[in-house]
Amino acid sequence: MTEPIAEAAETEDAGQFRSVEDQIALTLDAAVRPRPVRVAISEAQGLLCAEEVVAEHALPGFDQAAVDGYAVRSVDVRTAGQEPVQLPVVGEIAAGSRQPRRLQPGQAVRVDTGAPLPTLADAVVPTAYTDGHQAKVTVHKSVPSAGYVRRTGEDVQIGDVAVRKGDTIGSAQVGLLAAVGRAKVLVYPRPRVSIVSVGDELVDIDRTPSVGQVYDVNSYALSAAARDAGAEVSRVGIVPGDPKRLREIVEGRLLMSEIVVVAGGAGGSAGDEVHAALSDLGNIDMTRVAMHPGSVQGFGRLGPDSVPTFLIPGNPMSALVVFEVLVRPLIRAARGTRNPHRRIVGARLLSPISSTKGRKGFLRGQLLRDEGNGEYLVQPLGTSGAHLLASLAEANCLINIDEDLTEVAAGEQVKVTFLAQRA
């Protein structure tokens, strides 16, 4: 089921449309965060921490050398900056050594980076400050007390919060969890999102379309967009326009999803059939949102768990824009992200652009940076046609045009939404 390229009722009164802001608020109100689960820290990357991780061990757990050198009492080398100081080297401590060693006044012990300091040593003289001899070392530069030493608890003290609830667990957080001895951590799992494509005209990409058939773009593109937003995605694929079969599949997905997206479920008689097939699963609000592309859409909370369900246009370009504006923020909110929206910046328009009266435009653009003054510049891509998917692949932003504007001249300032950057 596809949406007509030219959206209908372009001249309808704006009062018959719901604002984009109201539709976003309606959908975000349905955000439900999955219950926390405890996972191995090796599996926690990219997830939000669901607990305050309190350190039960200090980091470092003992005084240790910060550099290769000689453990000394700082008082014994205090005059080394004026004249060289010689100290007998009475041993060597390697990193990982568990054998205790005591330093006497006027002595030095050779140490590797990370090695525990001997008793009474309060500083490490870097090898570069010495002649490097192993039996009797000559020190040419003094070091202060605690110089080149990592003190016990310098990084994290017992009782400190190592990782806070709501923090995204990245590589540094995984390392810190390991450093404080945590093998597992409580996290919010990725929300499960099911993507369904509806349409008798659709064929999968491993088949050759016949006359009147098209490849299923939406289930692949929207699945990728959902993964980019941080979801665990189930690409259901193509569902023919048989109402009974569609209802059965969606009903099944409601039991194993936090969000369901049905592409091809809005607009025209095909959208009416989808709405009718799913309406007994819960109330679906079919409406026209004051945006383009993708104004015709539906949203409801279906099934016994009131799962947020989107019916969005079948046109791939419109489907991706609706997903970006409405579905992505819901996924981010369900993950627990503090700000579910992408960054918006001001930019100077490099070419004139037109937009549909009474609707907020989300038009494709290439965001640039003026190397001279650091100003953001934006070049519109393609035309405002809803079918131009290729230009979206080149875009790194969406140009946001207010509802009351139909023309914006080159040189004027516009707001743009960053999209994911290509590597």
C-alpha positions in Angstrom: 0.0 0.0 0.0 1.6 3.3 -1.0 0.8 6.9 -0.4 0.1 9.1 -3.4 3.1 11.2 -4.4 1.2 14.4 -4.2 -0.5 14.6 -0.8 -4.2 15.3 -1.0 -6.1 18.3 0.2 -3.1 20.7 0.0 -5.5 23.7 0.5 -7.4 22.3 3.5 -7.8 24.7 6.4 -4.9 24.4 8.9 -7.5 24.0 11.7 -8.3 20.6 10.3 -4.7 19.5 11.0 -3.1 18.6 14.3 0.2 20.4 15.0 3.4 18.5 14.9 4.1 19.5 18.5 0.8 18.1 19.7 1.3 14.9 17.8 4.8 14.5 19.3 3.4 15.1 22.8 0.7 12.6 22.2 3.2 9.9 21.2 5.8 10.7 23.9 3.1 10.3 26.5 2.9 6.6 25.5 6.6 6.0 26.2 7.1 2.9 28.4 10.6 2.0 29.5 11.3 -1.8 29.5 11.9 -3.3 32.9 15.6 -3.3 34.0 17.6 -6.5 33.5 21.0 -7.5 34.9 23.6 -8.3 32.2 27.3 -8.9 32.0 29.3 -5.7 31.6 30.5 -7.0 28.2 26.9 -6.8 27.0 26.0 -3.5 28.6 27.6 -1.1 26.0 25.2 1.4 24.6 22.5 0.7 27.3 21.4 3.1 30.1 22.4 2.2 33.6 19.5 1.4 35.8 21.3 1.6 39.2 23.7 3.7 41.1 26.9 1.6 41.0 28.7 2.2 44.3 32.3 1.2 44.4 33.1 -1.5 46.9 36.8 -1.2 46.2 39.1 1.8 46.0 40.7 2.6 42.6 43.6 2.3 42.6 43.5 -0.3 45.4 47.1 0.5 46.6 49.7 3.1 46.2 51.4 2.4 42.9 54.1 3.8 40.6 52.8 6.1 37.8 56.0 5.7 35.8 59.0 3.4 35.4 61.6 4.6 37.8 62.8 4.4 41.4 60.7 4.4 44.6 62.3 6.7 47.1 61.6 8.9 50.1 61.1 12.3 48.7 63.2 13.8 51.6 66.2 11.7 50.4 66.3 13.4 47.0 65.2 16.9 47.9 68.6 18.4 47.0 69.0 16.5 43.7 68.1 19.7 41.8 71.2 21.4 43.2 73.7 18.5 43.1 73.3 14.8 42.1 72.2 12.4 44.8 73.3 8.8 44.9 71.2 6.0 46.4 71.8 2.3 46.6 69.2 0.2 44.7 68.1 -2.5 47.0 65.7 -4.4 44.8 63.1 -4.3 42.1 59.3 -4.5 42.1 57.5 -5.5 38.9 53.8 -4.7 38.2 51.7 -7.3 39.7 54.1 -8.2 42.5 52.5 -9.3 45.7 55.6 -9.6 47.8 55.8 -6.8 50.4 59.0 -4.8 50.5 60.2 -2.2 53.0 62.4 0.8 52.0 65.0 2.1 54.5 66.0 5.7 54.6 68.6 6.6 52.0 67.7 3.7 49.7 65.9 3.3 46.3 63.9 0.4 44.8 63.5 0.1 41.0 59.8 -0.1 40.1 57.8 -0.6 37.0 54.7 1.4 36.1 51.8 0.0 38.2 54.0 -1.7 40.7 53.1 -1.3 44.4 55.3 1.1 46.3 57.4 -0.3 49.1 56.7 0.8 52.7 58.0 4.2 53.5 58.4 5.3 49.9 56.3 8.3 49.1 57.5 9.2 45.6 58.9 7.8 42.4 61.8 9.3 40.5 61.3 8.7 36.7 64.1 6.9 35.0 64.7 10.0 32.9 65.7 12.0 36.0 68.5 9.4 36.7 71.5 7.7 35.2 69.4 4.4 35.1 72.0 2.3 37.0 70.7 -0.8 38.7 73.1 -1.1 41.7 73.6 2.6 42.7 71.4 5.2 41.0 72.3 8.9 40.6 69.3 11.2 40.8 69.6 14.5 39.0 66.2 16.0 39.8 64.2 16.1 42.9 60.5 15.0 43.2 57.9 16.1 45.7 56.0 13.8 48.1 53.4 11.8 46.1 55.3 12.7 42.9 54.6 10.2 40.1 52.5 8.1 42.5 48.9 6.9 42.0 47.5 7.1 45.5 45.0 4.6 46.9 41.5 5.8 46.0 42.8 8.7 44.0 40.4 7.8 41.2 37.5 6.2 43.1 37.0 5.9 46.8 35.0 3.1 48.5 31.4 4.3 48.6 31.8 6.6 45.6 29.2 6.3 42.8 31.2 4.9 39.9 28.4 4.9 37.3 25.2 6.8 37.8 21.7 5.7 37.1 20.7 7.0 33.7 24.2 7.2 32.3 24.8 5.7 28.9 27.3 2.8 29.3 30.2 3.4 26.9 33.6 2.0 26.7 34.9 4.1 29.6 32.0 3.1 31.8 32.6 -0.6 31.0 36.2 -0.1 31.9 35.3 1.6 35.2 32.8 -1.2 36.1 35.6 -3.7 35.5 38.0 -1.6 37.5 35.7 -1.6 40.6 35.1 -5.3 40.3 31.6 -5.4 38.9 30.9 -8.4 36.6 27.3 -7.5 36.0 25.2 -4.3 36.0 21.5 -3.5 36.0 20.5 -1.8 32.7 17.4 -0.7 30.8 17.2 -3.0 27.7 16.7 -1.6 24.3 13.0 -1.2 23.5 11.8 -3.9 21.1 10.4 -2.5 17.9 8.5 -4.5 15.2 8.4 -3.2 11.7 5.7 -4.3 9.4 5.3 -3.5 5.7 1.7 -3.8 4.3 0.9 -4.0 0.6 -0.1 -6.5 -2.1 2.3 -4.7 -4.5 5.4 -5.4 -2.4 8.0 -8.0 -3.1 11.2 -8.7 -1.1 14.5 -7.8 -2.5 15.5 -11.4 -3.4 12.7 -11.5 -6.0 12.3 -9.6 -9.4 9.2 -7.3 -9.4 6.6 -7.9 -12.0 4.7 -5.1 -13.7 2.9 -3.1 -10.9 5.1 -4.5 -8.2 7.8 -2.7 -6.2 10.5 -3.7 -3.8 9.8 -3.6 -0.1 11.9 -0.6 1.0 10.2 0.3 4.2 10.9 -2.8 6.3 14.6 -2.5 5.6 14.9 1.3 5.9 12.7 1.7 9.0 14.5 -1.3 10.7 17.8 0.5 10.1 16.4 3.8 11.5 15.1 2.0 14.5 18.5 0.4 15.2 20.1 3.8 14.8 17.7 5.1 17.5 18.8 2.4 19.9 16.0 -0.2 19.5 16.1 -4.0 19.3 14.5 -4.5 16.0 12.3 -7.3 14.5 11.8 -6.8 10.8 8.6 -8.7 10.2 8.7 -7.9 6.5 5.8 -7.9 4.0 2.3 -8.6 5.1 -0.3 -8.8 2.3 -3.4 -6.7 2.5 -5.5 -9.5 3.9 -7.2 -7.9 7.0 -7.4 -11.2 9.0 -3.8 -12.1 8.4 -2.6 -8.5 9.1 -4.6 -8.5 12.4 -3.1 -11.9 13.5 0.5 -10.7 12.8 0.1 -7.4 14.5 -1.6 -9.0 17.5 1.3 -11.4 17.8 3.9 -8.6 17.6 2.1 -6.6 20.4 3.0 -9.4 22.8 6.7 -9.1 22.2 7.2 -5.4 21.4 7.3 -2.0 23.1 6.6 -0.3 19.8 5.0 -1.5 16.6 5.3 0.4 13.2 3.0 -0.5 10.3 4.2 1.1 7.1 1.6 1.4 4.4 -1.1 1.7 7.0 -2.1 5.3 6.4 -3.7 7.2 3.5 -6.4 6.3 0.9 -8.6 3.2 0.8 -5.6 0.9 1.7 -5.1 2.9 5.0 -8.8 2.6 5.7 -8.6 -1.2 5.4 -5.6 -1.4 7.7 -7.4 0.8 10.3 -10.5 -1.4 10.1 -8.4 -4.6 10.5 -6.6 -3.3 13.6 -9.3 -1.2 15.3 -10.6 -4.1 17.5 -7.1 -4.3 19.0 -7.6 -0.8 20.5 -8.3 2.8 19.6 -6.3 4.1 16.6 -6.4 7.9 16.1 -6.2 8.5 12.4 -5.4 12.1 11.8 -3.8 14.6 9.5 -0.7 16.2 11.1 0.4 19.6 9.9 3.6 18.4 8.4 5.0 17.4 5.0 5.8 14.9 3.8 3.7 12.3 5.7 0.8 14.3 7.0 -1.7 11.3 7.0 -0.9 8.9 9.8 -2.4 7.0 12.7 -1.4 6.3 16.3 -2.9 4.2 19.0 -2.1 2.0 22.0 -3.1 -1.5 21.1 -3.4 -4.9 22.8 -3.7 -5.7 26.5 -0.4 -3.9 27.3 -1.4 -0.7 25.3 1.6 -0.9 23.0 2.2 2.3 21.1 1.5 1.5 17.4 2.1 3.8 14.4 0.3 3.6 11.1 2.5 5.6 8.7 2.6 6.2 4.9 3.8 3.5 2.5 5.9 6.0 0.5 9.4 5.4 1.7 10.4 9.0 1.8 7.4 10.0 3.8 7.7 7.0 6.0 11.3 7.8 7.0 10.4 11.5 7.7 7.5 10.5 9.9 9.7 7.9 11.7 12.4 10.6 12.3 9.9 13.2 13.6 7.6 10.9 15.7 8.8 7.4 16.1 12.5 8.0 16.9 11.8 10.3 19.8 9.5 7.7 21.3 12.2 5.0 21.0 14.7 7.4 22.7 12.3 8.2 25.4 11.6 4.5 26.0 15.3 4.0 26.4 15.3 6.6 29.1 17.3 9.2 27.2 17.0 12.5 29.0 16.5 14.5 25.7 14.9 12.3 23.1 15.2 14.8 20.3 18.1 15.4 17.9 20.1 18.6 18.0 18.7 21.6 16.2 20.9 24.5 15.0 20.5 27.6 12.9 21.9 27.7 9.4 22.0 30.1 6.5 20.1 28.8 3.4 22.3 28.6 0.3 19.4 28.2 -2.2 15.7 29.3 -2.1 13.2 26.7 -0.9 9.5 26.3 -1.0 7.1 24.7 1.5 3.5 23.7 1.8 1.2 26.3 3.3 -0.2 25.5 6.7 2.2 22.6 7.3 5.6 22.3 8.9 8.1 21.3 6.3 10.9 18.7 6.9 13.0 19.1 3.8 16.2 17.3 2.9 19.5 19.3 3.2 23.2 19.1 3.3 24.6 20.9 6.4 28.0 22.6 5.9 30.4 24.7 8.0 32.0 27.9 6.8 35.7 27.5 7.6 36.2 31.2 7.8 33.7 32.2 10.4 32.3 28.8 11.6 28.8 29.7 10.4 26.5 26.8 9.6 25.3 26.7 5.9 22.6 24.4 4.5 22.1 23.4 0.9 18.6 22.1 0.0 18.6 18.7 -1.8 16.2 17.8 -4.6 12.7 19.2 -4.6 9.9 19.0 -2.1 8.6 15.8 -3.7 7.7 13.1 -1.2 9.0 10.4 -3.5 12.6 11.5 -3.8 14.3 8.9 -1.6 17.7 9.2 -3.2 18.1 12.8 -1.9 17.5 11.7 1.6 20.4 9.3 1.3 22.6 12.3 0.6 21.1 14.4 3.4 22.7 14.9 6.7 19.9 17.2 8.1 16.3 18.1 7.7 15.5 21.7 7.1 12.6 22.8 9.4 10.2 25.3 7.7 7.4 26.8 9.9 3.8 26.4 8.9 3.3 30.0 8.0 6.1 30.0 5.4 5.7 29.0 1.8 9.0 30.5 0.4 12.3 31.1 2.0 15.0 33.0 0.1 18.6 32.2 -0.1 20.6 33.9 2.6 17.9 33.6 5.3 18.3 31.7 8.5 16.5 28.4 9.0 16.5 25.7 11.7 17.9 22.4 10.8 17.8 19.0 12.5 21.0 17.0 12.5 20.7 13.4 11.2 23.2 10.7 11.8 26.6 11.5 10.2 28.2 9.1 7.7 31.5 7.7 8.8 
